[in-house]
């Protein structure tokens, strides 16, 4: 399971994505589960980062899902019409 940090704003998004992709490539399983339950402070960059990470997963032939998506981030995803791209684990 890949764990998101407590703070994920524009300032952290690129580094977080880089770390997640590196961990993804090291994993041998067919599924990538992101644990977002620890997210406390985030902005729309967190959503963009998750969508980009999803693309990376699919490009590597891995299934993508999220566990513990904060309701505010879910609301933002729904507002942008991308909630279906963030399946719950």
VENKAUR-V863998 format. One record per residue. RES is the residue in three letters. PSI is psi in radians with two decimals (none if undefined). Layout:
{{RES PSI} {RES PSI}}
//
This chain:
{{UNK 2.42} {UNK 2.24} {UNK 2.28} {UNK 2.65} {UNK 3.01} {UNK -0.65} {UNK 2.18} {UNK 1.54} {UNK -3.06} {UNK -0.67} {UNK -0.51} {UNK -0.20} {UNK -0.79} {UNK -0.80} {UNK -0.68} {UNK -0.79} {UNK -0.77} {UNK -0.77} {UNK -0.71} {UNK -0.74} {UNK -0.69} {UNK -0.78} {UNK -0.66} {UNK -0.78} {UNK -0.44} {UNK -0.37} {UNK 2.52} {UNK -0.29} {UNK 2.96} {UNK -0.07} {UNK 2.45} {UNK 2.00} {UNK 2.18} {UNK 2.20} {UNK 1.92} {UNK 0.16} {UNK -0.38} {UNK -0.09} {UNK 2.18} {UNK -0.78} {UNK 2.18} {UNK 2.91} {UNK -2.93} {UNK -0.34} {UNK -0.52} {UNK -0.72} {UNK -0.79} {UNK -0.70} {UNK -0.74} {UNK -0.70} {UNK -0.67} {UNK -0.68} {UNK -0.66} {UNK -0.78} {UNK -0.72} {UNK -0.76} {UNK -0.87} {UNK -0.63} {UNK -0.50} {UNK 0.10} {UNK 0.43} {UNK 2.58} {UNK 2.59} {UNK 2.35} {UNK 2.86} {UNK 2.40} {UNK 2.36} {UNK 0.62} {UNK 2.13} {UNK 2.50} {UNK -0.64} {UNK -0.63} {UNK -0.62} {UNK -0.69} {UNK -0.71} {UNK -0.74} {UNK -0.70} {UNK -0.71} {UNK -0.69} {UNK -0.07} {UNK 0.47} {UNK 0.21} {UNK -0.62} {UNK -0.32} {UNK -0.08} {UNK 1.24} {UNK 2.50} {UNK 2.49} {UNK none}}
//
